[in-house]
Amino acid sequence: MNRNKRRNQRIDEQTKQAKQAQTARAPGIAVGRSEIDGRGCFATVPFRKWQKIAELVGERVSRVEAARRMRGRERLHICAIDSYWGIDGSRGGNGSQFINHSCQPNCFVKIVCGHIIFFALRDIAPGEEITMDYVNSYHPDTKRCRCGVPGCRGTINLIKRKAAGQKI
């Protein structure tokens, strides 16, 4: 009985993965190998400053479910909408879940009516990797930044450092 249950769970997972592979990419972006980390999101068309790039799509999950999915994982594709809900782009994403962190980003995120939308911070040329500053993510504060830009702060999350004699 347990063997059948595990087999059915495997089949369900394979079905989910197949559906995920069929998910369409957001227009104007492609996923490719990133020099920053693993896969990245790249512009296939020019984006003008302040132009919408894409909306992060995926499965809407509670913070409890997000915490469960993050346990023991190196790479995360979960972005918070508010203090309770988040979007897991690894389930039904459109490619925007591969936007990597950079300390000198070319896009920013804005949450509009429960939707996570990426906008160009400056003009972005075709072929350029789309990046954002995660500032405060689900990653631990010790997670090292790999952007390699001059002035890189060294961590993905912005860590507020206490100056001598200052209270936070």
N, C-alpha and C positions, 0 to 999 in steps of 0.2 A: 504494500500500500504506500509506504513512504517513497519507494523507488518510483512508482507511477506519479506521485505528486512532484517529485524532483524533476522527472522527465517532462511533465507538463509545464513546470515553471521554466525549464530550459527552452522549450518550444515557444512559450509566451515571450521570453526574452529575445529569442532569435527573430520572432515576428516583429517585435518593437524595433529591433535594430534594422531590420529590412525596411520598415516604414520610415525610420529616421533617415536612412540613406536616400530615400526617395523625396525627402523634403526639399522644396525649392529654395535656392539661395535668394537673398534679397537683391533686387536690381541694383547694379552698379558695384557689387562687391564679389570677390572670389576668395576662396580659402587656399592658402599655400604654405610652404615651408617658411618659417620665420627665423631671422637671425637672432631675435630676442628670446623666444622660447617656443619650442614645438611648432605648432601651426599658428598662423596669423591670418588676419583679415586684410585684404588688399583692395584698393580702389581699381575698378576697371574703367571708370569714367571720371572726368574731372568733377570735383566737388568745390563749389564756391564757399567762401567764409559764411557761416551761419546757416548753410543749406543742410537740410535733413539728409542723413546718410542712410539710416535704417532704424527699424524698431527691433529690440530684442524680443524674440518670440521663443516660446517653449512651454513647459508645464508649470502652471501656477502652483506653488507649494507653500505650506505654512512654515513658520520659523522652526517648529519642532521637526518637521519632515526634512527641512534644509539641513538642520544640525545632524540628523541621522545620516543623510546622504554624504555629508562632508567628512564624516568620521573616517580617518585613515587614508584620505585621498590627497594626492599631491596637487592635482589640477582640479580647479573648481570652475564651473560655468554657471554659478548661481548668483543672481544680482537681486538685492533687496528693493522692493517697491515702497514698503513702509515698515513699521516696527513689527508687523505680523506676517505679511506676504512677501514672497519673492518669486522670481522666474528662474527655472532651471533650463538653461539653453541647451544642455546636453540631451534633452528629451524633446525632439521636435524643433530644434533650432534652425535658423536660416543662414548661418555663417557668421552673424554678428557676435555670437558667443565666443569667437576666437579673437576678438579685439584685445590685444595685449596691453600691458601697462608700460608707460614710459614717463620719465620725470620731465620730459619736454613733449607733451602730447600734441596731436593735431586734431583731436575731437574732444567733445565733452558730452555728458549724459544729462538729460532732463527728464523728470518723471511728470507726465501729463495725464491726468485722469486715470491713473493706474497703469499707464503704458510707459515703458522705458525706451526713450528715443535718443539716438546718437546724432549730434550735430557737428559740422565742421567748425573747428576753432580758428582755422585759417584755410586758405586755398590748398586743396590736396590734388596732386597730379595722379593720372592713371599709373598703376604699378607701385605706388607708394603704400607702405603698410599703414593701416589706420590704427592709431594708438590713443589711449586715454590715461589720465592719472587716476589710479584707483582710490587714492587718498585714504579711504577707510573701507577695507574689504573684509570678507570672511576669513581671509588668510591670517595666519598668526603674525604678530608684529615682527617676528624674527625672519620672515620670508624675505630672502634676498632679491633685490632688483637686478635684472639682467639687461636693462636697456642700453647701457654703455655710453650714454650721452655725457658731454661735459657737464659737470655739476650734479651728476646723479646722486641722489640722497642715500642710496645703498639698500633701502628697503621698499617694498611695494606700498605698505601702509605709511602714511605720514605720521611719524611719532612726535608728539609734542614733547620737547625737551625742556626741562626746568632749568632756567638760568639761575646762577648763583644768587641766593637771597630772595628769589621770586617764588610766590605761592601759586600753585595751579588749582 
